[in-house]
Amino acid sequence: MNPIVFGTVRCFDTKTGSGWISPNSGGPDISVRPAAISHANLGQLSKGQTLGFSVHKDNRTAVDLWATWSNR
């Protein structure tokens, strides 16, 4: 299982359904694909929203995405 990471949505494109998350721990931004958002039943993301997620083995793509307690 991949470690849990927390971060903030940097941007989200409603037309493509994808976006980028800046990890709270620093490092490069992580991409979020439409499939991960759909699987998490989030509909869409909002800039500044805090999320928890796991990172795919490529270390650049978020998987197992969920809104944190403060965003529910």
Contact map, one row per residue, 1 for C-alpha under 8 A:
111000000000000000000000000000000000000000000000000000000000000000000000
111100000000000000000000000000000000000000000000000001111000000000000000
111110000000000000000000000000000000000000000000000001100000000000000000
011111000000000000000000000000000000000000000000000111100000000000000000
001111100000000000000011000000000000000000000000000111100000000000000000
000111110000000000000011100000000000000000000000011110000000000000000000
000011111000000000001111100000000000000000000000011100000000000000000000
000001111100000000001111000000000000000000000011111000000000000000000000
000000111111000000111100000000000000000000001111111000000000000000000000
000000011111000000111100000000000000000000000011000000000000000000000000
000000001111100000111000000000000000000000000110000000000000000000000000
000000001111110011110000000000000000000000011110000000000000000000000000
000000000011111111100000000000000000000000000000000000000000000000000000
000000000001111111000000000000000000000000010000000000000000000000000000
000000000000111110000000000000000000000000000000000000000000000000000000
000000000000111111000000000000000100000000000000000000000000000000000000
000000000001111111100000000000001100000000010000000000000000000000000000
000000000001110111110000000000111100000000000000000000000000000000000000
000000001111100011111000000000111000000000001000000000000000000000000000
000000001111000001111100000011110000000000000000000000000000000000000000
000000111110000000111110000011110000000000000000000000000000000000000000
000000111100000000011111011111000000000000000000000000000000000000000000
000011110000000000001111111111000000000000000000000000000000000000000000
000011110000000000000111110000000000000000000000000000000000000000000000
000001100000000000000011111000000000000000000000000000000000000000000000
000000000000000000000111111100000000000000000000000000000000000000000000
000000000000000000000110111110000000000000000000000000000000000000000000
000000000000000000000110011111000000000000000000000000000001000000000000
000000000000000000011110001111100000000000000000000000000001000000000000
000000000000000000011110000111110000000000000000000000100011110000000000
000000000000000001111000000011111000000000000000000000000001110000000000
000000000000000001111000000001111101100000000000000000000000111000000000
000000000000000011100000000000111111100000000000000000000000110000000000
000000000000000111000000000000011111110000000000000000000000000000000000
000000000000000000000000000000001111111000000000000000000000000000000000
000000000000000000000000000000011111111100000000000000000000011110000000
000000000000000000000000000000011111111111111000000000000000000010000000
000000000000000000000000000000000111111111100000000000000000000000000000
000000000000000000000000000000000011111111000000000000000000000110000000
000000000000000000000000000000000001111111000000000000000000000111000000
000000000000000000000000000000000000111111100000000000000000000000000000
000000000000000000000000000000000000111111111000000000000000000001100000
000000000000000000000000000000000000110011111000000000000000000000000000
000000000001010010000000000000000000100001111100000000000000000000000000
000000001001000000100000000000000000100001111110100000000000000000000000
000000001011000000000000000000000000000000011111100000000000000000000000
000000011111000000000000000000000000000000001111100000000000000000000000
000000011100000000000000000000000000000000000111110000000000000000000000
000000011000000000000000000000000000000000001111111000000000000000100010
000001111000000000000000000000000000000000000001111100000000000000110110
000001111000000000000000000000000000000000000000111110000000000011110000
000111100000000000000000000000000000000000000000011111000000000011110000
000111000000000000000000000000000000000000000000001111100000011111000000
011110000000000000000000000000000000000000000000000111110000011110000000
011110000000000000000000000001000000000000000000000011111111111000000000
010000000000000000000000000000000000000000000000000001111111111000000000
010000000000000000000000000000000000000000000000000000111111000000000000
000000000000000000000000000000000000000000000000000000111111100000000000
000000000000000000000000000001000000000000000000000000111111100000000000
000000000000000000000000000111100000000000000000000000111111110000000000
000000000000000000000000000001111000000000000000000000110111111000000000
000000000000000000000000000001111001000000000000000011110001111110000000
000000000000000000000000000000010001000000000000000011110000111110000000
000000000000000000000000000000000001001100000000000011000000011111000000
000000000000000000000000000000000001101100000000001111000000011111100000
000000000000000000000000000000000000000101000000001110000000000111110000
000000000000000000000000000000000000000001000000111100000000000011111111
000000000000000000000000000000000000000000000000011100000000000001111111
000000000000000000000000000000000000000000000000000000000000000000111111
000000000000000000000000000000000000000000000000010000000000000000111111
000000000000000000000000000000000000000000000000110000000000000000111111
000000000000000000000000000000000000000000000000000000000000000000111111
